[in-house]
């Protein structure tokens, strides 16, 4: 598995985790977020040798999602900052079998989600 595929899979796992978390904790507003693809970070520049957007773009949306109550009714949603709004994530993110599989693997290695 290449760097790009590993990175993509880790992001999908975070989204699966978020969707599971919202089921476990319905009273906590939980939004899965793509803060922006290939932001100007050390990781993006070292891994890919480039960046597409300033890191402030990701900071600004995370700040907004955390502080403004307008997002409270969006719990369990996916916000894609590249598209500028709430969208659907990859279909696998909604697959309950894959969410259950991720949950069982993390428990097996001693993590809880």
C-alpha positions, 0 to 999 in steps of 0.5 A: 500500500502506497503513502497516498492509499495509506493516508486515504485509508486512515482518513476513512477510518477516522470518519468511520470512528466519528460515525460510530462515536455519534451513535455511542454519544448522541448528546455530543455534537460530532461532525467528521471533517475534511479540513482541506486537502493537502494543506500547507503542513510539514507532513503534506510537503514532506510526503507529497512535495506540494500543498494545495491550500493554506493551513489557515483554511483548515483552522478556520473551519474547525474553529467555526464548527467547534464554536458556532451553534449553527452546526449543532443540528449537523451531528453525524454529518460529514463536512468537506471544506474542499467543497465548502459544505456538508456532503456525503463521504465515501460510501464505505463510511456509512457501511455498518459492517465496516464500522463494526469491523473497525470497532472490533479491531481497535478493541482487539488491539486494546483501543476503545472507540 
